[in-house]
Amino acid sequence: GKVDFFNAAGSVNLIADLAGYYTDTATGSLLDSIGPVRVMDTRNGTGVPKAPVGPGGTISLQVDGVDGVPSTGVTAVVLNVTATGATAGSDVTVYPDGITRPVVSNLNFAAGQTIANLVVVPVGSDGTVDFYNNSGSVNLVGDLSGYYTAAGAGFIPQTSRSDTSSS
């Protein structure tokens, strides 16, 4: 029931955020692989407006019914999210549309850094996911690798966490 983290050299602070878990019961979702296919790029307007996401800004991305994703029955999507051209160090939170934004981040970056992270995010009831940028302006790119459907056993997405404590 435990996960180990290993650091090869020096000291490092670690933060681990739970995205969900897998189960062998029939209450989970089944992963369908597709792509990767670029579904979002704020640099050229793919899937969202053509503009960097500003400080405290949120953009919404329609994922149901887009690029091979079914229009119904999708519980979560797998995205490789890239931040590029950031004007300040910041973090991005990816979460289902229609819920209160979680207090955890999915991607942390420094000014000018280009960095990516794989995100498994539940889909809002309207078929969209939201991207929140904390500080500065940043371009975001999203590549879809798969989606989860309600049929079958598998991944249980974690949609929110009420505990905001950290250690």
DOVOMI-475263 format. One record per residue: x negated, y negated, z of N, C-alpha, C in turn; residue number from 0; residue in one letter. Coordinates in pm, whole numbers, plus 32768, in hexadecimal, padded with zeros to 4 digits. Atoms other than C-alpha are relative to their C-alpha. Example, Ala and Ser with C-alpha at 12.3 -4.5 7.8 and 13.67 -1.06 7.14 Angstrom:
% DOVOMI-475263
+------+------+------+-------+-------+-------+------+------+------+-----+--------+
| n.xx | n.yy | n.zz | ca.xx | ca.yy | ca.zz | c.xx | c.yy | c.zz | num | residu |
+------+------+------+-------+-------+-------+------+------+------+-----+--------+
| 7FA7 | 8077 | 8000 |  7B32 |  81C2 |  830C | 7FA6 | 7F88 | 8000 |   0 |      a |
| 8052 | 8077 | 7FFA |  7AA9 |  806A |  82CA | 804D | 7F93 | 8049 |   1 |      s |
+------+------+------+-------+-------+-------+------+------+------+-----+--------+
END
This chain:
% DOVOMI-475263
+------+------+------+-------+-------+-------+------+------+------+-----+--------+
| n.xx | n.yy | n.zz | ca.xx | ca.yy | ca.zz | c.xx | c.yy | c.zz | num | residu |
+------+------+------+-------+-------+-------+------+------+------+-----+--------+
| 7FB1 | 8078 | 8000 |  8000 |  8000 |  8000 | 7FAD | 7F81 | 8000 |   0 |      g |
| 8056 | 8075 | 7FFB |  7ED3 |  7F16 |  7FEC | 7FBF | 7FE9 | 7F78 |   1 |      k |
| 804E | 8024 | 8075 |  7E15 |  7E60 |  7EDA | 7F7D | 7FC6 | 8031 |   2 |      v |
| 8083 | 8033 | 7FDA |  7CA0 |  7E1F |  7EF7 | 7FD1 | 7F97 | 7F9C |   3 |      d |
| 803E | 8067 | 8052 |  7BEC |  7CE9 |  7E74 | 7F6A | 8006 | 8018 |   4 |      f |
| 8090 | 7FF6 | 7FF4 |  7A76 |  7CED |  7E2E | 7FBF | 7F84 | 7FC5 |   5 |      f |
| 804F | 8071 | 8030 |  7987 |  7BC5 |  7E09 | 7F6F | 802D | 7FF9 |   6 |      n |
| 8086 | 7FCA | 8015 |  7833 |  7C1F |  7D78 | 7F92 | 7FAE | 8042 |   7 |      a |
| 806B | 8052 | 7FC7 |  776B |  7AF7 |  7E00 | 8039 | 7F7F | 803A |   8 |      a |
| 7FD6 | 807E | 7FC5 |  778A |  79C2 |  7ED8 | 8081 | 800B | 804E |   9 |      g |
| 7F82 | 8006 | 7FB6 |  78C2 |  7955 |  7F90 | 806C | 7FC5 | 7FA7 |  10 |      s |
| 7F90 | 8031 | 804F |  7A17 |  7916 |  7EFA | 807F | 8009 | 8052 |  11 |      v |
| 7F7B | 7FF9 | 7FC5 |  7B73 |  78C4 |  7F79 | 805C | 8041 | 7F9A |  12 |      n |
| 7FA4 | 7FBB | 805A |  7C7F |  79A6 |  7EE5 | 808F | 7FDF | 8025 |  13 |      l |
| 7F70 | 800F | 7FEE |  7DF3 |  7969 |  7EB9 | 8041 | 8068 | 7FA7 |  14 |      i |
| 7FB9 | 7F9C | 804E |  7ED6 |  7A82 |  7E47 | 8095 | 7FE6 | 800A |  15 |      a |
| 7F70 | 8017 | 8005 |  803D |  7A3F |  7DDA | 8042 | 807B | 7FC4 |  16 |      d |
| 7FB8 | 7F89 | 802E |  812F |  7B63 |  7DB0 | 805B | 7FDB | 7F8C |  17 |      l |
| 7FAB | 8016 | 8076 |  81CC |  7B6B |  7C55 | 8070 | 8066 | 7FFA |  18 |      a |
| 7F9D | 7F96 | 8001 |  8290 |  7CAC |  7C90 | 7FBC | 8083 | 8021 |  19 |      g |
| 8037 | 7F7D | 7FE3 |  825D |  7E1F |  7CBA | 8042 | 8068 | 7FA8 |  20 |      y |
| 7FC9 | 7F92 | 804D |  8295 |  7F68 |  7C09 | 803B | 8068 | 805E |  21 |      y |
| 7FBD | 7F9B | 7FB0 |  837C |  8078 |  7C88 | 8026 | 8075 | 7FA6 |  22 |      t |
| 7FD5 | 7F8D | 804E |  83E7 |  81D3 |  7C1E | 8097 | 8015 | 8009 |  23 |      d |
| 7F6E | 7FF7 | 7FFC |  8558 |  818E |  7C60 | 803A | 7FC5 | 7F81 |  24 |      t |
| 7FBF | 802F | 807A |  8651 |  813A |  7B50 | 8032 | 7F70 | 800C |  25 |      a |
| 7FCF | 8089 | 7FEF |  8683 |  7FD5 |  7BCD | 7FA6 | 7F98 | 7FC0 |  26 |      t |
| 8060 | 805E | 8039 |  855B |  7F36 |  7B1C | 801A | 7FE2 | 7F6E |  27 |      g |
| 7FF7 | 8023 | 808D |  851A |  7EBE |  79BC | 7F93 | 8046 | 7FB2 |  28 |      s |
| 805C | 7FB8 | 8057 |  846A |  7F64 |  7898 | 7FB5 | 7F9D | 7FA7 |  29 |      l |
| 8053 | 8059 | 8051 |  8348 |  7EB6 |  77E6 | 8003 | 802A | 7F6E |  30 |      l |
| 800A | 7FEF | 8091 |  8359 |  7E90 |  766B | 7F90 | 7FA5 | 7FD0 |  31 |      d |
| 8072 | 804E | 8032 |  820F |  7E20 |  75CE | 8020 | 7FC7 | 7F77 |  32 |      s |
| 7FF9 | 803E | 8084 |  8210 |  7D2B |  74AC | 7F8A | 7FA0 | 7FF6 |  33 |      i |
| 8066 | 8066 | 8011 |  8118 |  7C3A |  7417 | 7F72 | 8030 | 8019 |  34 |      g |
| 7FDC | 8084 | 7FCF |  8058 |  7B8D |  748A | 802E | 7FA3 | 7F90 |  35 |      p |
| 7FCD | 8064 | 805D |  8116 |  7A74 |  73E1 | 8007 | 7F7A | 8049 |  36 |      v |
| 7FFD | 8086 | 7FC4 |  80F1 |  7900 |  7424 | 808F | 7FCD | 7FFF |  37 |      r |
| 7F77 | 8031 | 7FF3 |  8240 |  7884 |  74A7 | 8005 | 7F70 | 8033 |  38 |      v |
| 8002 | 8088 | 7FCC |  81D0 |  7738 |  753F | 7F77 | 7FC1 | 7FE9 |  39 |      m |
| 807B | 804D | 800D |  80CD |  762E |  74EE | 8026 | 7F6D | 8000 |  40 |      d |
| 7FDD | 808E | 7FF6 |  80F6 |  74C8 |  7564 | 7FAB | 7FAA | 7FA4 |  41 |      t |
| 8056 | 804D | 805B |  7FDE |  745C |  7477 | 8040 | 7FEB | 7F78 |  42 |      r |
| 7FC3 | 800C | 8085 |  80AF |  749C |  7340 | 8098 | 800F | 8001 |  43 |      n |
| 7F6F | 7FF8 | 7FF6 |  8215 |  74C2 |  73C1 | 803C | 8089 | 7FEB |  44 |      g |
| 7FCA | 7F78 | 800B |  8238 |  763C |  73AC | 8054 | 801F | 807C |  45 |      t |
| 7FA6 | 7FD7 | 7F95 |  8368 |  7697 |  7481 | 8028 | 7F94 | 8063 |  46 |      g |
| 7FE8 | 806E | 7FA1 |  835D |  7551 |  754A | 7FD9 | 7F7E | 7FBB |  47 |      v |
| 8029 | 807F | 803D |  8330 |  73DD |  7502 | 7F68 | 7FF5 | 7FF1 |  48 |      p |
| 808E | 8016 | 801A |  81E1 |  7374 |  7471 | 7FD0 | 7F8D | 8058 |  49 |      k |
| 8033 | 8064 | 7FA1 |  814A |  72BF |  759E | 7FC6 | 8048 | 8078 |  50 |      a |
| 8034 | 7FC5 | 7F84 |  806F |  730E |  76CA | 8069 | 7FF6 | 806E |  51 |      p |
| 7FA7 | 8003 | 7F8D |  8129 |  735B |  780C | 7FC2 | 7FA2 | 8066 |  52 |      v |
| 8035 | 8066 | 7FA5 |  80FD |  722E |  78F1 | 8005 | 802A | 8091 |  53 |      g |
| 8003 | 7FE3 | 7F70 |  80CE |  721E |  7A6B | 808E | 800F | 8037 |  54 |      p |
| 7F7C | 7FE4 | 7FCB |  81F9 |  72B6 |  7B1D | 8065 | 8023 | 7F96 |  55 |      g |
| 7FA8 | 7FE3 | 8071 |  8286 |  7315 |  79C9 | 8021 | 8093 | 7FF3 |  56 |      g |
| 7FD2 | 7F77 | 8019 |  834B |  744B |  796D | 8030 | 800B | 7F71 |  57 |      t |
| 7FCA | 7FE1 | 8084 |  838C |  74E2 |  7817 | 8042 | 8089 | 8008 |  58 |      i |
| 7FB7 | 7F81 | 8004 |  847C |  75FE |  77C8 | 7FE8 | 8044 | 7F7A |  59 |      s |
| 8019 | 7FB1 | 8078 |  8437 |  7714 |  76CF | 806C | 806B | 7FF4 |  60 |      l |
| 7F9E | 7F98 | 801C |  854D |  77E7 |  7638 | 7FB4 | 807F | 7FD7 |  61 |      q |
| 8043 | 7F82 | 8022 |  84D7 |  7953 |  7633 | 8062 | 806B | 7FD1 |  62 |      v |
| 7F9C | 7F9F | 802E |  8618 |  7A1F |  760A | 8023 | 7FE1 | 7F6F |  63 |      d |
| 7FDA | 8011 | 808B |  8662 |  7A58 |  7499 | 7F95 | 7FC2 | 7FA9 |  64 |      g |
| 806C | 8040 | 804B |  850F |  79D1 |  7427 | 7F8F | 8064 | 7FE7 |  65 |      v |
| 8077 | 7FB1 | 8024 |  83F4 |  7A88 |  7370 | 8005 | 8091 | 802F |  66 |      d |
| 7FF5 | 7F72 | 7FE0 |  8473 |  7BE9 |  73A6 | 8037 | 8020 | 808A |  67 |      g |
| 7FC5 | 7FEB | 7F7B |  84FE |  7BBA |  7507 | 8098 | 8007 | 7FEE |  68 |      v |
| 7F6F | 7FF8 | 800D |  8669 |  7C2E |  7521 | 8044 | 7F83 | 8039 |  69 |      p |
| 7FB8 | 8076 | 7FD1 |  876D |  7B1E |  755A | 8049 | 8019 | 8084 |  70 |      s |
| 7FC2 | 7FDF | 7F80 |  8800 |  7BD7 |  7687 | 7FB4 | 8073 | 8041 |  71 |      t |
| 8038 | 7F8E | 7FB7 |  878D |  7CCA |  7792 | 7F6F | 7FF2 | 8028 |  72 |      g |
| 808D | 8014 | 7FDE |  8630 |  7C36 |  77C3 | 7FF7 | 7FD0 | 8090 |  73 |      v |
| 800F | 8026 | 7F74 |  85C4 |  7C22 |  7930 | 7F82 | 7FAE | 801A |  74 |      t |
| 807E | 8049 | 7FED |  845F |  7B9D |  790D | 7FB0 | 8007 | 7F7E |  75 |      a |
| 8059 | 7FFE | 8073 |  8354 |  7B4A |  780B | 7F6F | 7FFE | 8030 |  76 |      v |
| 8090 | 8001 | 7FE6 |  81DB |  7B79 |  77FE | 7FC3 | 7F98 | 7FA2 |  77 |      v |
| 803B | 806E | 804D |  8126 |  7A3C |  778F | 7F6F | 7FEC | 8027 |  78 |      l |
| 8086 | 8031 | 7FE5 |  7FBA |  79DF |  776F | 800A | 7F68 | 7FF4 |  79 |      n |
| 7FEF | 8091 | 7FFD |  7FC8 |  7870 |  77D6 | 7F76 | 7FBE | 8006 |  80 |      v |
| 807F | 8046 | 8006 |  7EA6 |  778A |  7779 | 8016 | 7F6C | 8018 |  81 |      t |
| 8005 | 8091 | 7FEB |  7E63 |  762B |  77FC | 7F85 | 7FCC | 7FB7 |  82 |      a |
| 8070 | 803B | 8049 |  7D88 |  754E |  7721 | 800F | 7F69 | 7FF9 |  83 |      t |
| 7FFD | 8091 | 800C |  7D2A |  73E0 |  770D | 8036 | 7FB7 | 8079 |  84 |      g |
| 7FCB | 803E | 7F86 |  7D86 |  7393 |  7876 | 7FB6 | 7F7E | 8020 |  85 |      a |
| 803D | 8080 | 7FDB |  7D49 |  722B |  78E3 | 7FD8 | 7FFD | 8093 |  86 |      t |
| 8021 | 7FF8 | 7F71 |  7D2D |  7293 |  7A53 | 8009 | 8092 | 802B |  87 |      a |
| 7FF0 | 7F7B | 7FC6 |  7D05 |  73C9 |  7B26 | 8091 | 8010 | 802C |  88 |      g |
| 7F73 | 7FED | 7FE3 |  7E5C |  7461 |  7B56 | 8021 | 8094 | 800A |  89 |      s |
| 7FCE | 7F78 | 8004 |  7F2F |  7599 |  7B66 | 8086 | 8001 | 7FBA |  90 |      d |
| 7F82 | 7FED | 8046 |  8053 |  761F |  7A9E | 804A | 8074 | 8041 |  91 |      v |
| 7FA7 | 7F98 | 7FCC |  8177 |  76E7 |  7B25 | 8060 | 8027 | 7F91 |  92 |      t |
| 7FA4 | 7FCB | 8064 |  823E |  77C6 |  7A38 | 806C | 804B | 804D |  93 |      v |
| 7F93 | 7FC7 | 7FB1 |  8396 |  782B |  7AB9 | 8081 | 8004 | 7FB0 |  94 |      y |
| 7F82 | 7FF7 | 8049 |  84F8 |  7888 |  7A4D | 804C | 7F7C | 8005 |  95 |      p |
| 7FAD | 8077 | 8002 |  85CF |  7764 |  79E0 | 807B | 8017 | 8058 |  96 |      d |
| 7F86 | 7FF7 | 7FAF |  86EF |  771A |  7ACD | 7FEA | 801E | 8092 |  97 |      g |
| 801A | 7FEB | 7F72 |  8641 |  7762 |  7C18 | 7FA6 | 7F8F | 8032 |  98 |      i |
| 805C | 8060 | 7FC5 |  8581 |  7685 |  7D07 | 7F72 | 802B | 7FE1 |  99 |      t |
| 808B | 7FE1 | 8022 |  8414 |  7670 |  7C9E | 7FB9 | 803E | 8077 | 100 |      r |
| 804E | 7FC2 | 7F94 |  833D |  7760 |  7D6D | 7F8C | 7FA6 | 802B | 101 |      p |
| 806E | 8052 | 7FCA |  8226 |  76CC |  7E45 | 7F77 | 8039 | 7FDE | 102 |      v |
| 807F | 7FC3 | 8029 |  8119 |  77A2 |  7DA0 | 7FE3 | 7FDC | 7F6F | 103 |      v |
| 8026 | 801F | 808A |  8057 |  776A |  7C5F | 7FD8 | 8080 | 7FB7 | 104 |      s |
| 802B | 7F90 | 8054 |  800A |  7854 |  7B3D | 7F7C | 7FE6 | 7FBB | 105 |      n |
| 8077 | 8025 | 8049 |  7EEB |  7793 |  7AA2 | 7FC5 | 7F83 | 803F | 106 |      l |
| 8045 | 8071 | 7FC1 |  7DEB |  76AB |  7B46 | 7F8A | 7FDB | 7FA8 | 107 |      n |
| 8068 | 8029 | 805C |  7CF5 |  75D8 |  7A80 | 7FC5 | 7F79 | 8028 | 108 |      f |
| 8045 | 807F | 7FEC |  7BFC |  74B8 |  7A89 | 8017 | 7FA8 | 7F85 | 109 |      a |
| 7FF4 | 805C | 8071 |  7C05 |  7383 |  79AC | 7FA8 | 802F | 7F8D | 110 |      a |
| 804A | 7FD9 | 8077 |  7B99 |  73DC |  784A | 7FEE | 8095 | 7FEB | 111 |      g |
| 8013 | 7F6F | 8008 |  7B98 |  7552 |  788E | 806C | 8040 | 7FA9 | 112 |      q |
| 7FA0 | 7FAB | 8046 |  7C3E |  764B |  77A3 | 7FFC | 8088 | 8045 | 113 |      t |
| 7FFA | 7F85 | 7FB1 |  7CB3 |  7778 |  7869 | 8088 | 8041 | 7FED | 114 |      i |
| 7F84 | 7FB5 | 8013 |  7DBA |  7889 |  7845 | 8019 | 805E | 8075 | 115 |      a |
| 7FDB | 7F9D | 7F9B |  7E75 |  7972 |  792E | 807B | 804B | 7FCE | 116 |      n |
| 7F8C | 7FAF | 8022 |  7F67 |  7A91 |  78F3 | 806B | 7FEC | 806A | 117 |      l |
| 7F91 | 801C | 7FA6 |  80BC |  7A49 |  798A | 8074 | 805E | 7FDE | 118 |      v |
| 7F83 | 7FB8 | 800E |  81E5 |  7B31 |  79BD | 8068 | 7FAD | 8049 | 119 |      v |
| 7F9F | 805E | 7FC6 |  8310 |  7A4E |  79F7 | 808E | 802D | 7FE0 | 120 |      v |
| 7F73 | 7FE4 | 801A |  8481 |  7A9A |  7A24 | 803B | 7F94 | 7FA4 | 121 |      p |
| 7FBE | 805B | 805C |  8563 |  79F8 |  7921 | 807C | 7FC8 | 8043 | 122 |      v |
| 7F88 | 803D | 7FC9 |  866E |  7900 |  798D | 807D | 8036 | 7FBE | 123 |      g |
| 7F81 | 7FCC | 8036 |  87DD |  7953 |  7952 | 801F | 7FC6 | 7F76 | 124 |      s |
| 7FEC | 803C | 8084 |  87D2 |  786C |  7821 | 7F98 | 802E | 7F9A | 125 |      d |
| 8065 | 7FCB | 805C |  86AF |  792F |  7786 | 7F83 | 7FAD | 7FF5 | 126 |      g |
| 8076 | 8056 | 8007 |  85A3 |  782D |  77D5 | 7FA8 | 800F | 807B | 127 |      t |
| 805D | 800B | 7F91 |  8470 |  7808 |  78AE | 7FCB | 7F70 | 8002 | 128 |      v |
| 8030 | 8088 | 7FED |  83E8 |  76C0 |  7939 | 7F6C | 7FFE | 8022 | 129 |      d |
| 808E | 8015 | 7FE7 |  8283 |  763D |  794A | 7FF2 | 7F78 | 8044 | 130 |      f |
| 8010 | 807B | 7FB3 |  8232 |  7538 |  7A56 | 7F6C | 7FE0 | 800C | 131 |      y |
| 808A | 802E | 7FF1 |  80EE |  746E |  7A50 | 7FFA | 7FA1 | 8076 | 132 |      n |
| 8009 | 804E | 7F85 |  8082 |  73D8 |  7B9C | 7FC2 | 7F76 | 7FEC | 133 |      n |
| 804A | 807E | 8008 |  7F85 |  72C6 |  7B41 | 7FC7 | 7FE9 | 7F75 | 134 |      s |
| 803C | 8020 | 8081 |  7EFA |  7210 |  7A13 | 8058 | 8030 | 7F8E | 135 |      g |
| 7FBA | 7FCC | 8076 |  7F63 |  7275 |  78B3 | 7FB2 | 8076 | 7FC9 | 136 |      s |
| 8041 | 7F87 | 8034 |  7F1B |  73C4 |  7811 | 8052 | 8039 | 7F8D | 137 |      v |
| 7FBD | 7FB4 | 8068 |  7F6B |  7481 |  76D4 | 800A | 8090 | 802D | 138 |      n |
| 7FE9 | 7F75 | 7FDA |  7FFE |  75DA |  770A | 801C | 8054 | 7F84 | 139 |      l |
| 7FED | 7FA0 | 806C |  7FF5 |  7706 |  7622 | 8033 | 8080 | 803F | 140 |      v |
| 7FC9 | 7F83 | 7FCE |  80C3 |  7842 |  7655 | 8005 | 8069 | 7F94 | 141 |      g |
| 7FFC | 7F8F | 805B |  808C |  798F |  75A8 | 804D | 8071 | 8041 | 142 |      d |
| 7FA9 | 7F97 | 7FCD |  8199 |  7A97 |  75DA | 7FC5 | 8089 | 7FE1 | 143 |      l |
| 8036 | 7F78 | 8012 |  811E |  7BFD |  7610 | 8067 | 806C | 8016 | 144 |      s |
| 7F99 | 7F9C | 7FE7 |  825C |  7CAB |  767D | 8071 | 7FC8 | 8052 | 145 |      g |
| 7F8C | 8027 | 7FB1 |  83A6 |  7CA1 |  7732 | 8036 | 807B | 8049 | 146 |      y |
| 7FC0 | 7F97 | 7FB1 |  8461 |  7D6B |  7836 | 8096 | 7FFB | 7FE9 | 147 |      y |
| 7F6F | 7FF7 | 800F |  85C4 |  7DE5 |  7802 | 803C | 8045 | 8079 | 148 |      t |
| 7FBB | 7FCC | 7F8B |  86C5 |  7E4B |  7902 | 800A | 8099 | 8001 | 149 |      a |
| 7FF3 | 7F6F | 8008 |  86C7 |  7FB5 |  7889 | 7F81 | 8044 | 802F | 150 |      a |
| 8073 | 7FB0 | 7FD9 |  85E4 |  80B4 |  792C | 7FC6 | 7FD9 | 8088 | 151 |      g |
| 8043 | 8019 | 7F81 |  84FF |  80B9 |  7A58 | 7F7F | 7FB6 | 7FE5 | 152 |      a |
| 807E | 8044 | 8013 |  83D1 |  7FE1 |  7A88 | 7FED | 7F87 | 8058 | 153 |      g |
| 802A | 8079 | 7FBA |  8374 |  7E7F |  7AE9 | 8075 | 7FB7 | 8041 | 154 |      f |
| 7F9F | 8052 | 7FB9 |  843A |  7DBB |  7BEF | 7FC3 | 7F75 | 800D | 155 |      i |
| 803C | 8085 | 7FF8 |  83F1 |  7C46 |  7BB8 | 801F | 7FBC | 8084 | 156 |      p |
| 7FF0 | 8050 | 7F87 |  83BF |  7B6C |  7CEA | 8025 | 7F73 | 7FD1 | 157 |      q |
| 7FD1 | 8080 | 8036 |  848D |  7A30 |  7CA4 | 7FDD | 7F8A | 8057 | 158 |      t |
| 8023 | 8071 | 7FAB |  843C |  7959 |  7DD2 | 7FCD | 8034 | 8084 | 159 |      s |
| 8034 | 7FDD | 7F7C |  839A |  7955 |  7F25 | 801E | 7F8D | 805D | 160 |      r |
| 7FDD | 806B | 7FA3 |  8417 |  7894 |  804F | 7F8F | 7FDD | 805F | 161 |      s |
| 8071 | 8018 | 7FA7 |  82D6 |  78B5 |  811A | 7F99 | 7FAB | 7FB9 | 162 |      d |
| 8061 | 805A | 803E |  81F4 |  778E |  80C8 | 7F7D | 7FFB | 804B | 163 |      t |
| 807C | 8002 | 7FB3 |  80E1 |  77E3 |  81BE | 7F8E | 803B | 7FAF | 164 |      s |
| 8076 | 7FC7 | 8040 |  7F80 |  782F |  814E | 7F97 | 8018 | 806A | 165 |      s |
| 806B | 7FE5 | 7FA1 |  7E4C |  78B7 |  81F7 | 7F7A | 7FE8 | 7FC5 | 166 |      s |
+------+------+------+-------+-------+-------+------+------+------+-----+--------+
END
